[in-house]
Amino acid sequence: MSNNHELFVKVDQALNQVRPYLEADGGGIELIQVTLDLVAQVALKGACTTCNMSHMTMKAGVEAAIKSAVPEIKSVEAVAL
């Protein structure tokens, strides 16, 4: 469990790279959990929830930042709150 907590912290820190860009557009992102099979689950917030570019944001921005900083992560998926 502590290993999963460490991954959670690393992924959350990686998200700090993209948060300012999302916030500048009225959106945001929250890390919900890192699953045991190394999937980072995130929730887009604010304007990002209805933006038609959110899929590109997830792949090009969020997933790239997370996988670059935490290569153990297998994938990133958006979840609804």
PyMOL Python script that loads the backbone (N, CA, C, O; Angstrom):
from pymol import cmd

cmd.read_pdbstr("""\
ATOM      1  N   MET A   1       0.819  -1.196   0.000  1.00  0.00           N
ATOM      2  CA  MET A   1       0.000   0.000   0.000  1.00  0.00           C
ATOM      3  C   MET A   1       0.863   1.260   0.000  1.00  0.00           C
ATOM      4  O   MET A   1       0.510   2.245  -0.648  1.00  0.00           O
ATOM      5  N   SER A   2       1.983   1.244   0.714  1.00  0.00           N
ATOM      6  CA  SER A   2       2.840   2.425   0.743  1.00  0.00           C
ATOM      7  C   SER A   2       3.414   2.703  -0.640  1.00  0.00           C
ATOM      8  O   SER A   2       3.594   3.862  -1.015  1.00  0.00           O
ATOM      9  N   ASN A   3       3.708   1.635  -1.412  1.00  0.00           N
ATOM     10  CA  ASN A   3       4.196   1.819  -2.765  1.00  0.00           C
ATOM     11  C   ASN A   3       3.146   2.537  -3.612  1.00  0.00           C
ATOM     12  O   ASN A   3       3.479   3.417  -4.405  1.00  0.00           O
ATOM     13  N   ASN A   4       1.875   2.158  -3.442  1.00  0.00           N
ATOM     14  CA  ASN A   4       0.792   2.806  -4.172  1.00  0.00           C
ATOM     15  C   ASN A   4       0.668   4.270  -3.745  1.00  0.00           C
ATOM     16  O   ASN A   4       0.386   5.138  -4.572  1.00  0.00           O
ATOM     17  N   HIS A   5       0.877   4.541  -2.463  1.00  0.00           N
ATOM     18  CA  HIS A   5       0.826   5.920  -1.978  1.00  0.00           C
ATOM     19  C   HIS A   5       1.947   6.741  -2.600  1.00  0.00           C
ATOM     20  O   HIS A   5       1.741   7.893  -2.980  1.00  0.00           O
ATOM     21  N   GLU A   6       3.126   6.152  -2.703  1.00  0.00           N
ATOM     22  CA  GLU A   6       4.256   6.863  -3.329  1.00  0.00           C
ATOM     23  C   GLU A   6       3.954   7.175  -4.786  1.00  0.00           C
ATOM     24  O   GLU A   6       4.257   8.269  -5.261  1.00  0.00           O
ATOM     25  N   LEU A   7       3.361   6.222  -5.499  1.00  0.00           N
ATOM     26  CA  LEU A   7       2.985   6.467  -6.895  1.00  0.00           C
ATOM     27  C   LEU A   7       1.946   7.571  -6.981  1.00  0.00           C
ATOM     28  O   LEU A   7       2.020   8.426  -7.864  1.00  0.00           O
ATOM     29  N   PHE A   8       0.972   7.561  -6.068  1.00  0.00           N
ATOM     30  CA  PHE A   8      -0.059   8.600  -6.046  1.00  0.00           C
ATOM     31  C   PHE A   8       0.593   9.979  -5.920  1.00  0.00           C
ATOM     32  O   PHE A   8       0.244  10.907  -6.649  1.00  0.00           O
ATOM     33  N   VAL A   9       1.535  10.101  -4.996  1.00  0.00           N
ATOM     34  CA  VAL A   9       2.213  11.381  -4.773  1.00  0.00           C
ATOM     35  C   VAL A   9       2.995  11.794  -6.017  1.00  0.00           C
ATOM     36  O   VAL A   9       2.962  12.959  -6.410  1.00  0.00           O
ATOM     37  N   LYS A  10       3.696  10.848  -6.636  1.00  0.00           N
ATOM     38  CA  LYS A  10       4.477  11.166  -7.841  1.00  0.00           C
ATOM     39  C   LYS A  10       3.570  11.612  -8.988  1.00  0.00           C
ATOM     40  O   LYS A  10       3.877  12.573  -9.693  1.00  0.00           O
ATOM     41  N   VAL A  11       2.458  10.911  -9.168  1.00  0.00           N
ATOM     42  CA  VAL A  11       1.527  11.270 -10.247  1.00  0.00           C
ATOM     43  C   VAL A  11       0.920  12.647  -9.970  1.00  0.00           C
ATOM     44  O   VAL A  11       0.801  13.469 -10.878  1.00  0.00           O
ATOM     45  N   ASP A  12       0.541  12.894  -8.728  1.00  0.00           N
ATOM     46  CA  ASP A  12      -0.047  14.190  -8.380  1.00  0.00           C
ATOM     47  C   ASP A  12       0.959  15.315  -8.632  1.00  0.00           C
ATOM     48  O   ASP A  12       0.584  16.389  -9.103  1.00  0.00           O
ATOM     49  N   GLN A  13       2.222  15.073  -8.321  1.00  0.00           N
ATOM     50  CA  GLN A  13       3.253  16.077  -8.594  1.00  0.00           C
ATOM     51  C   GLN A  13       3.415  16.295 -10.094  1.00  0.00           C
ATOM     52  O   GLN A  13       3.631  17.424 -10.535  1.00  0.00           O
ATOM     53  N   ALA A  14       3.313  15.236 -10.876  1.00  0.00           N
ATOM     54  CA  ALA A  14       3.393  15.364 -12.336  1.00  0.00           C
ATOM     55  C   ALA A  14       2.242  16.205 -12.870  1.00  0.00           C
ATOM     56  O   ALA A  14       2.404  16.960 -13.829  1.00  0.00           O
ATOM     57  N   LEU A  15       1.079  16.068 -12.243  1.00  0.00           N
ATOM     58  CA  LEU A  15      -0.077  16.856 -12.674  1.00  0.00           C
ATOM     59  C   LEU A  15       0.128  18.345 -12.428  1.00  0.00           C
ATOM     60  O   LEU A  15      -0.499  19.178 -13.083  1.00  0.00           O
ATOM     61  N   ASN A  16       1.005  18.681 -11.486  1.00  0.00           N
ATOM     62  CA  ASN A  16       1.288  20.094 -11.230  1.00  0.00           C
ATOM     63  C   ASN A  16       1.863  20.786 -12.466  1.00  0.00           C
ATOM     64  O   ASN A  16       1.782  22.009 -12.579  1.00  0.00           O
ATOM     65  N   GLN A  17       2.441  20.020 -13.393  1.00  0.00           N
ATOM     66  CA  GLN A  17       2.964  20.590 -14.632  1.00  0.00           C
ATOM     67  C   GLN A  17       1.852  21.070 -15.553  1.00  0.00           C
ATOM     68  O   GLN A  17       2.027  22.058 -16.266  1.00  0.00           O
ATOM     69  N   VAL A  18       0.716  20.390 -15.548  1.00  0.00           N
ATOM     70  CA  VAL A  18      -0.371  20.748 -16.468  1.00  0.00           C
ATOM     71  C   VAL A  18      -1.483  21.561 -15.814  1.00  0.00           C
ATOM     72  O   VAL A  18      -2.277  22.194 -16.510  1.00  0.00           O
ATOM     73  N   ARG A  19      -1.548  21.550 -14.499  1.00  0.00           N
ATOM     74  CA  ARG A  19      -2.625  22.276 -13.809  1.00  0.00           C
ATOM     75  C   ARG A  19      -2.710  23.752 -14.189  1.00  0.00           C
ATOM     76  O   ARG A  19      -3.813  24.242 -14.434  1.00  0.00           O
ATOM     77  N   PRO A  20      -1.582  24.492 -14.249  1.00  0.00           N
ATOM     78  CA  PRO A  20      -1.692  25.917 -14.590  1.00  0.00           C
ATOM     79  C   PRO A  20      -2.342  26.176 -15.955  1.00  0.00           C
ATOM     80  O   PRO A  20      -3.064  27.158 -16.127  1.00  0.00           O
ATOM     81  N   TYR A  21      -2.083  25.291 -16.917  1.00  0.00           N
ATOM     82  CA  TYR A  21      -2.669  25.454 -18.248  1.00  0.00           C
ATOM     83  C   TYR A  21      -4.176  25.205 -18.222  1.00  0.00           C
ATOM     84  O   TYR A  21      -4.949  25.919 -18.861  1.00  0.00           O
ATOM     85  N   LEU A  22      -4.574  24.184 -17.477  1.00  0.00           N
ATOM     86  CA  LEU A  22      -6.000  23.889 -17.360  1.00  0.00           C
ATOM     87  C   LEU A  22      -6.727  24.998 -16.612  1.00  0.00           C
ATOM     88  O   LEU A  22      -7.822  25.405 -17.000  1.00  0.00           O
ATOM     89  N   GLU A  23      -6.112  25.482 -15.538  1.00  0.00           N
ATOM     90  CA  GLU A  23      -6.723  26.545 -14.746  1.00  0.00           C
ATOM     91  C   GLU A  23      -6.835  27.844 -15.539  1.00  0.00           C
ATOM     92  O   GLU A  23      -7.778  28.610 -15.347  1.00  0.00           O
ATOM     93  N   ALA A  24      -5.875  28.093 -16.430  1.00  0.00           N
ATOM     94  CA  ALA A  24      -5.919  29.304 -17.252  1.00  0.00           C
ATOM     95  C   ALA A  24      -7.131  29.290 -18.178  1.00  0.00           C
ATOM     96  O   ALA A  24      -7.618  30.346 -18.582  1.00  0.00           O
ATOM     97  N   ASP A  25      -7.618  28.099 -18.513  1.00  0.00           N
ATOM     98  CA  ASP A  25      -8.796  27.972 -19.370  1.00  0.00           C
ATOM     99  C   ASP A  25     -10.070  27.721 -18.569  1.00  0.00           C
ATOM    100  O   ASP A  25     -11.102  27.369 -19.140  1.00  0.00           O
ATOM    101  N   GLY A  26     -10.005  27.898 -17.253  1.00  0.00           N
ATOM    102  CA  GLY A  26     -11.193  27.733 -16.414  1.00  0.00           C
ATOM    103  C   GLY A  26     -11.463  26.292 -16.006  1.00  0.00           C
ATOM    104  O   GLY A  26     -12.560  25.965 -15.555  1.00  0.00           O
ATOM    105  N   GLY A  27     -10.468  25.437 -16.164  1.00  0.00           N
ATOM    106  CA  GLY A  27     -10.661  24.035 -15.818  1.00  0.00           C
ATOM    107  C   GLY A  27      -9.759  23.601 -14.689  1.00  0.00           C
ATOM    108  O   GLY A  27      -9.196  24.416 -13.958  1.00  0.00           O
ATOM    109  N   GLY A  28      -9.639  22.316 -14.570  1.00  0.00           N
ATOM    110  CA  GLY A  28      -8.775  21.758 -13.540  1.00  0.00           C
ATOM    111  C   GLY A  28      -8.751  20.253 -13.650  1.00  0.00           C
ATOM    112  O   GLY A  28      -9.447  19.661 -14.475  1.00  0.00           O
ATOM    113  N   ILE A  29      -7.946  19.644 -12.812  1.00  0.00           N
ATOM    114  CA  ILE A  29      -7.830  18.184 -12.807  1.00  0.00           C
ATOM    115  C   ILE A  29      -7.541  17.721 -11.390  1.00  0.00           C
ATOM    116  O   ILE A  29      -6.838  18.384 -10.628  1.00  0.00           O
ATOM    117  N   GLU A  30      -8.101  16.568 -11.056  1.00  0.00           N
ATOM    118  CA  GLU A  30      -7.886  15.986  -9.729  1.00  0.00           C
ATOM    119  C   GLU A  30      -7.506  14.521  -9.902  1.00  0.00           C
ATOM    120  O   GLU A  30      -8.165  13.790 -10.642  1.00  0.00           O
ATOM    121  N   LEU A  31      -6.468  14.099  -9.237  1.00  0.00           N
ATOM    122  CA  LEU A  31      -6.100  12.690  -9.232  1.00  0.00           C
ATOM    123  C   LEU A  31      -7.013  11.970  -8.248  1.00  0.00           C
ATOM    124  O   LEU A  31      -7.053  12.304  -7.064  1.00  0.00           O
ATOM    125  N   ILE A  32      -7.738  10.988  -8.744  1.00  0.00           N
ATOM    126  CA  ILE A  32      -8.667  10.239  -7.898  1.00  0.00           C
ATOM    127  C   ILE A  32      -7.959   9.070  -7.222  1.00  0.00           C
ATOM    128  O   ILE A  32      -8.036   8.903  -6.004  1.00  0.00           O
ATOM    129  N   GLN A  33      -7.269   8.266  -8.026  1.00  0.00           N
ATOM    130  CA  GLN A  33      -6.535   7.134  -7.462  1.00  0.00           C
ATOM    131  C   GLN A  33      -5.564   6.573  -8.479  1.00  0.00           C
ATOM    132  O   GLN A  33      -5.677   6.825  -9.679  1.00  0.00           O
ATOM    133  N   VAL A  34      -4.609   5.809  -7.978  1.00  0.00           N
ATOM    134  CA  VAL A  34      -3.755   4.965  -8.812  1.00  0.00           C
ATOM    135  C   VAL A  34      -4.145   3.547  -8.447  1.00  0.00           C
ATOM    136  O   VAL A  34      -3.976   3.117  -7.306  1.00  0.00           O
ATOM    137  N   THR A  35      -4.669   2.826  -9.424  1.00  0.00           N
ATOM    138  CA  THR A  35      -5.152   1.473  -9.157  1.00  0.00           C
ATOM    139  C   THR A  35      -3.983   0.506  -8.988  1.00  0.00           C
ATOM    140  O   THR A  35      -2.838   0.835  -9.298  1.00  0.00           O
ATOM    141  N   LEU A  36      -4.287  -0.672  -8.499  1.00  0.00           N
ATOM    142  CA  LEU A  36      -3.254  -1.692  -8.301  1.00  0.00           C
ATOM    143  C   LEU A  36      -2.634  -2.144  -9.618  1.00  0.00           C
ATOM    144  O   LEU A  36      -1.497  -2.615  -9.641  1.00  0.00           O
ATOM    145  N   ASP A  37      -3.388  -2.001 -10.730  1.00  0.00           N
ATOM    146  CA  ASP A  37      -2.826  -2.358 -12.032  1.00  0.00           C
ATOM    147  C   ASP A  37      -2.194  -1.149 -12.725  1.00  0.00           C
ATOM    148  O   ASP A  37      -2.020  -1.136 -13.943  1.00  0.00           O
ATOM    149  N   LEU A  38      -1.850  -0.123 -11.914  1.00  0.00           N
ATOM    150  CA  LEU A  38      -1.057   1.034 -12.353  1.00  0.00           C
ATOM    151  C   LEU A  38      -1.752   1.905 -13.386  1.00  0.00           C
ATOM    152  O   LEU A  38      -1.138   2.367 -14.347  1.00  0.00           O
ATOM    153  N   VAL A  39      -3.049   2.122 -13.170  1.00  0.00           N
ATOM    154  CA  VAL A  39      -3.819   3.053 -13.976  1.00  0.00           C
ATOM    155  C   VAL A  39      -4.096   4.283 -13.119  1.00  0.00           C
ATOM    156  O   VAL A  39      -4.636   4.181 -12.017  1.00  0.00           O
ATOM    157  N   ALA A  40      -3.717   5.445 -13.642  1.00  0.00           N
ATOM    158  CA  ALA A  40      -4.008   6.696 -12.932  1.00  0.00           C
ATOM    159  C   ALA A  40      -5.390   7.162 -13.353  1.00  0.00           C
ATOM    160  O   ALA A  40      -5.640   7.399 -14.535  1.00  0.00           O
ATOM    161  N   GLN A  41      -6.281   7.293 -12.391  1.00  0.00           N
ATOM    162  CA  GLN A  41      -7.635   7.766 -12.676  1.00  0.00           C
ATOM    163  C   GLN A  41      -7.732   9.222 -12.245  1.00  0.00           C
ATOM    164  O   GLN A  41      -7.462   9.569 -11.095  1.00  0.00           O
ATOM    165  N   VAL A  42      -8.127  10.073 -13.203  1.00  0.00           N
ATOM    166  CA  VAL A  42      -8.223  11.502 -12.951  1.00  0.00           C
ATOM    167  C   VAL A  42      -9.617  11.994 -13.301  1.00  0.00           C
ATOM    168  O   VAL A  42     -10.322  11.383 -14.104  1.00  0.00           O
ATOM    169  N   ALA A  43     -10.002  13.097 -12.693  1.00  0.00           N
ATOM    170  CA  ALA A  43     -11.276  13.743 -13.004  1.00  0.00           C
ATOM    171  C   ALA A  43     -10.981  15.149 -13.511  1.00  0.00           C
ATOM    172  O   ALA A  43     -10.317  15.944 -12.846  1.00  0.00           O
ATOM    173  N   LEU A  44     -11.489  15.432 -14.697  1.00  0.00           N
ATOM    174  CA  LEU A  44     -11.393  16.790 -15.221  1.00  0.00           C
ATOM    175  C   LEU A  44     -12.466  17.624 -14.538  1.00  0.00           C
ATOM    176  O   LEU A  44     -13.550  17.125 -14.234  1.00  0.00           O
ATOM    177  N   LYS A  45     -12.163  18.883 -14.300  1.00  0.00           N
ATOM    178  CA  LYS A  45     -13.075  19.747 -13.558  1.00  0.00           C
ATOM    179  C   LYS A  45     -13.310  21.050 -14.309  1.00  0.00           C
ATOM    180  O   LYS A  45     -12.566  21.408 -15.223  1.00  0.00           O
ATOM    181  N   GLY A  46     -14.349  21.739 -13.906  1.00  0.00           N
ATOM    182  CA  GLY A  46     -14.639  23.056 -14.477  1.00  0.00           C
ATOM    183  C   GLY A  46     -14.882  22.989 -15.970  1.00  0.00           C
ATOM    184  O   GLY A  46     -15.576  22.092 -16.451  1.00  0.00           O
ATOM    185  N   ALA A  47     -14.314  23.935 -16.706  1.00  0.00           N
ATOM    186  CA  ALA A  47     -14.520  24.026 -18.150  1.00  0.00           C
ATOM    187  C   ALA A  47     -14.014  22.790 -18.880  1.00  0.00           C
ATOM    188  O   ALA A  47     -14.462  22.507 -19.991  1.00  0.00           O
ATOM    189  N   CYS A  48     -13.096  22.056 -18.282  1.00  0.00           N
ATOM    190  CA  CYS A  48     -12.534  20.865 -18.939  1.00  0.00           C
ATOM    191  C   CYS A  48     -13.570  19.754 -19.088  1.00  0.00           C
ATOM    192  O   CYS A  48     -13.414  18.884 -19.945  1.00  0.00           O
ATOM    193  N   THR A  49     -14.612  19.764 -18.280  1.00  0.00           N
ATOM    194  CA  THR A  49     -15.595  18.685 -18.352  1.00  0.00           C
ATOM    195  C   THR A  49     -16.445  18.771 -19.613  1.00  0.00           C
ATOM    196  O   THR A  49     -16.952  17.752 -20.082  1.00  0.00           O
ATOM    197  N   THR A  50     -16.607  19.963 -20.168  1.00  0.00           N
ATOM    198  CA  THR A  50     -17.447  20.119 -21.349  1.00  0.00           C
ATOM    199  C   THR A  50     -16.665  20.511 -22.598  1.00  0.00           C
ATOM    200  O   THR A  50     -17.247  20.677 -23.670  1.00  0.00           O
ATOM    201  N   CYS A  51     -15.374  20.656 -22.466  1.00  0.00           N
ATOM    202  CA  CYS A  51     -14.547  21.092 -23.593  1.00  0.00           C
ATOM    203  C   CYS A  51     -14.411  19.973 -24.620  1.00  0.00           C
ATOM    204  O   CYS A  51     -14.130  18.828 -24.263  1.00  0.00           O
ATOM    205  N   ASN A  52     -14.613  20.307 -25.910  1.00  0.00           N
ATOM    206  CA  ASN A  52     -14.496  19.282 -26.941  1.00  0.00           C
ATOM    207  C   ASN A  52     -13.044  18.892 -27.207  1.00  0.00           C
ATOM    208  O   ASN A  52     -12.789  17.957 -27.966  1.00  0.00           O
ATOM    209  N   MET A  53     -12.105  19.583 -26.602  1.00  0.00           N
ATOM    210  CA  MET A  53     -10.684  19.248 -26.742  1.00  0.00           C
ATOM    211  C   MET A  53     -10.167  18.438 -25.550  1.00  0.00           C
ATOM    212  O   MET A  53      -8.967  18.178 -25.460  1.00  0.00           O
ATOM    213  N   SER A  54     -11.045  18.043 -24.648  1.00  0.00           N
ATOM    214  CA  SER A  54     -10.597  17.353 -23.431  1.00  0.00           C
ATOM    215  C   SER A  54      -9.895  16.031 -23.740  1.00  0.00           C
ATOM    216  O   SER A  54      -8.981  15.639 -23.015  1.00  0.00           O
ATOM    217  N   HIS A  55     -10.309  15.335 -24.809  1.00  0.00           N
ATOM    218  CA  HIS A  55      -9.631  14.084 -25.166  1.00  0.00           C
ATOM    219  C   HIS A  55      -8.178  14.365 -25.557  1.00  0.00           C
ATOM    220  O   HIS A  55      -7.275  13.626 -25.166  1.00  0.00           O
ATOM    221  N   MET A  56      -7.954  15.426 -26.325  1.00  0.00           N
ATOM    222  CA  MET A  56      -6.595  15.791 -26.709  1.00  0.00           C
ATOM    223  C   MET A  56      -5.797  16.236 -25.487  1.00  0.00           C
ATOM    224  O   MET A  56      -4.616  15.915 -25.358  1.00  0.00           O
ATOM    225  N   THR A  57      -6.441  16.966 -24.602  1.00  0.00           N
ATOM    226  CA  THR A  57      -5.785  17.405 -23.367  1.00  0.00           C
ATOM    227  C   THR A  57      -5.322  16.196 -22.567  1.00  0.00           C
ATOM    228  O   THR A  57      -4.210  16.179 -22.039  1.00  0.00           O
ATOM    229  N   MET A  58      -6.181  15.186 -22.481  1.00  0.00           N
ATOM    230  CA  MET A  58      -5.840  13.981 -21.724  1.00  0.00           C
ATOM    231  C   MET A  58      -4.640  13.272 -22.343  1.00  0.00           C
ATOM    232  O   MET A  58      -3.697  12.924 -21.632  1.00  0.00           O
ATOM    233  N   LYS A  59      -4.661  13.056 -23.648  1.00  0.00           N
ATOM    234  CA  LYS A  59      -3.600  12.281 -24.294  1.00  0.00           C
ATOM    235  C   LYS A  59      -2.303  13.070 -24.417  1.00  0.00           C
ATOM    236  O   LYS A  59      -1.242  12.591 -24.017  1.00  0.00           O
ATOM    237  N   ALA A  60      -2.383  14.274 -24.967  1.00  0.00           N
ATOM    238  CA  ALA A  60      -1.170  15.032 -25.280  1.00  0.00           C
ATOM    239  C   ALA A  60      -0.581  15.717 -24.056  1.00  0.00           C
ATOM    240  O   ALA A  60       0.637  15.871 -23.964  1.00  0.00           O
ATOM    241  N   GLY A  61      -1.417  16.127 -23.122  1.00  0.00           N
ATOM    242  CA  GLY A  61      -0.922  16.859 -21.965  1.00  0.00           C
ATOM    243  C   GLY A  61      -0.812  16.020 -20.719  1.00  0.00           C
ATOM    244  O   GLY A  61       0.283  15.789 -20.206  1.00  0.00           O
ATOM    245  N   VAL A  62      -1.941  15.568 -20.238  1.00  0.00           N
ATOM    246  CA  VAL A  62      -2.007  14.877 -18.951  1.00  0.00           C
ATOM    247  C   VAL A  62      -1.272  13.540 -18.986  1.00  0.00           C
ATOM    248  O   VAL A  62      -0.389  13.290 -18.165  1.00  0.00           O
ATOM    249  N   GLU A  63      -1.636  12.686 -19.935  1.00  0.00           N
ATOM    250  CA  GLU A  63      -1.010  11.358 -19.980  1.00  0.00           C
ATOM    251  C   GLU A  63       0.481  11.457 -20.265  1.00  0.00           C
ATOM    252  O   GLU A  63       1.275  10.723 -19.678  1.00  0.00           O
ATOM    253  N   ALA A  64       0.866  12.359 -21.160  1.00  0.00           N
ATOM    254  CA  ALA A  64       2.286  12.521 -21.480  1.00  0.00           C
ATOM    255  C   ALA A  64       3.078  12.984 -20.261  1.00  0.00           C
ATOM    256  O   ALA A  64       4.170  12.478 -20.003  1.00  0.00           O
ATOM    257  N   ALA A  65       2.536  13.941 -19.512  1.00  0.00           N
ATOM    258  CA  ALA A  65       3.227  14.448 -18.324  1.00  0.00           C
ATOM    259  C   ALA A  65       3.364  13.360 -17.264  1.00  0.00           C
ATOM    260  O   ALA A  65       4.416  13.223 -16.638  1.00  0.00           O
ATOM    261  N   ILE A  66       2.303  12.591 -17.066  1.00  0.00           N
ATOM    262  CA  ILE A  66       2.331  11.541 -16.047  1.00  0.00           C
ATOM    263  C   ILE A  66       3.312  10.441 -16.438  1.00  0.00           C
ATOM    264  O   ILE A  66       4.146  10.043 -15.625  1.00  0.00           O
ATOM    265  N   LYS A  67       3.225   9.943 -17.673  1.00  0.00           N
ATOM    266  CA  LYS A  67       4.088   8.839 -18.094  1.00  0.00           C
ATOM    267  C   LYS A  67       5.552   9.258 -18.154  1.00  0.00           C
ATOM    268  O   LYS A  67       6.442   8.436 -17.932  1.00  0.00           O
ATOM    269  N   SER A  68       5.807  10.519 -18.451  1.00  0.00           N
ATOM    270  CA  SER A  68       7.181  11.007 -18.476  1.00  0.00           C
ATOM    271  C   SER A  68       7.772  11.022 -17.065  1.00  0.00           C
ATOM    272  O   SER A  68       8.923  10.635 -16.866  1.00  0.00           O
ATOM    273  N   ALA A  69       6.984  11.467 -16.096  1.00  0.00           N
ATOM    274  CA  ALA A  69       7.456  11.588 -14.718  1.00  0.00           C
ATOM    275  C   ALA A  69       7.390  10.262 -13.961  1.00  0.00           C
ATOM    276  O   ALA A  69       8.214   9.999 -13.085  1.00  0.00           O
ATOM    277  N   VAL A  70       6.410   9.433 -14.302  1.00  0.00           N
ATOM    278  CA  VAL A  70       6.186   8.179 -13.576  1.00  0.00           C
ATOM    279  C   VAL A  70       5.994   7.051 -14.604  1.00  0.00           C
ATOM    280  O   VAL A  70       4.864   6.652 -14.885  1.00  0.00           O
ATOM    281  N   PRO A  71       7.091   6.546 -15.155  1.00  0.00           N
ATOM    282  CA  PRO A  71       6.983   5.545 -16.233  1.00  0.00           C
ATOM    283  C   PRO A  71       6.303   4.236 -15.832  1.00  0.00           C
ATOM    284  O   PRO A  71       5.919   3.451 -16.698  1.00  0.00           O
ATOM    285  N   GLU A  72       6.153   3.994 -14.541  1.00  0.00           N
ATOM    286  CA  GLU A  72       5.472   2.777 -14.093  1.00  0.00           C
ATOM    287  C   GLU A  72       3.985   2.789 -14.460  1.00  0.00           C
ATOM    288  O   GLU A  72       3.370   1.732 -14.591  1.00  0.00           O
ATOM    289  N   ILE A  73       3.419   3.965 -14.623  1.00  0.00           N
ATOM    290  CA  ILE A  73       1.995   4.085 -14.924  1.00  0.00           C
ATOM    291  C   ILE A  73       1.723   3.521 -16.315  1.00  0.00           C
ATOM    292  O   ILE A  73       2.364   3.905 -17.293  1.00  0.00           O
ATOM    293  N   LYS A  74       0.757   2.603 -16.384  1.00  0.00           N
ATOM    294  CA  LYS A  74       0.423   1.941 -17.651  1.00  0.00           C
ATOM    295  C   LYS A  74      -0.494   2.794 -18.518  1.00  0.00           C
ATOM    296  O   LYS A  74      -0.321   2.857 -19.735  1.00  0.00           O
ATOM    297  N   SER A  75      -1.469   3.451 -17.894  1.00  0.00           N
ATOM    298  CA  SER A  75      -2.398   4.293 -18.643  1.00  0.00           C
ATOM    299  C   SER A  75      -3.044   5.313 -17.709  1.00  0.00           C
ATOM    300  O   SER A  75      -2.943   5.230 -16.485  1.00  0.00           O
ATOM    301  N   VAL A  76      -3.706   6.271 -18.336  1.00  0.00           N
ATOM    302  CA  VAL A  76      -4.410   7.318 -17.607  1.00  0.00           C
ATOM    303  C   VAL A  76      -5.836   7.330 -18.130  1.00  0.00           C
ATOM    304  O   VAL A  76      -6.054   7.307 -19.341  1.00  0.00           O
ATOM    305  N   GLU A  77      -6.799   7.365 -17.235  1.00  0.00           N
ATOM    306  CA  GLU A  77      -8.185   7.417 -17.681  1.00  0.00           C
ATOM    307  C   GLU A  77      -8.947   8.472 -16.901  1.00  0.00           C
ATOM    308  O   GLU A  77      -8.712   8.705 -15.715  1.00  0.00           O
ATOM    309  N   ALA A  78      -9.864   9.096 -17.615  1.00  0.00           N
ATOM    310  CA  ALA A  78     -10.721  10.104 -17.006  1.00  0.00           C
ATOM    311  C   ALA A  78     -11.938   9.396 -16.405  1.00  0.00           C
ATOM    312  O   ALA A  78     -12.522   8.506 -17.023  1.00  0.00           O
ATOM    313  N   VAL A  79     -12.300   9.802 -15.215  1.00  0.00           N
ATOM    314  CA  VAL A  79     -13.481   9.264 -14.560  1.00  0.00           C
ATOM    315  C   VAL A  79     -14.396  10.423 -14.192  1.00  0.00           C
ATOM    316  O   VAL A  79     -13.937  11.535 -13.929  1.00  0.00           O
ATOM    317  N   ALA A  80     -15.676  10.151 -14.179  1.00  0.00           N
ATOM    318  CA  ALA A  80     -16.657  11.169 -13.790  1.00  0.00           C
ATOM    319  C   ALA A  80     -16.834  11.139 -12.284  1.00  0.00           C
ATOM    320  O   ALA A  80     -16.832  10.073 -11.669  1.00  0.00           O
ATOM    321  N   LEU A  81     -16.985  12.307 -11.699  1.00  0.00           N
ATOM    322  CA  LEU A  81     -17.226  12.368 -10.249  1.00  0.00           C
ATOM    323  C   LEU A  81     -18.698  12.376  -9.961  1.00  0.00           C
ATOM    324  O   LEU A  81     -19.099  12.425  -8.799  1.00  0.00           O
TER     325      LEU A  81
END
""", "prot")
cmd.dss("prot")
cmd.show_as("cartoon", "prot")
cmd.util.cbc("prot")
cmd.orient("prot")
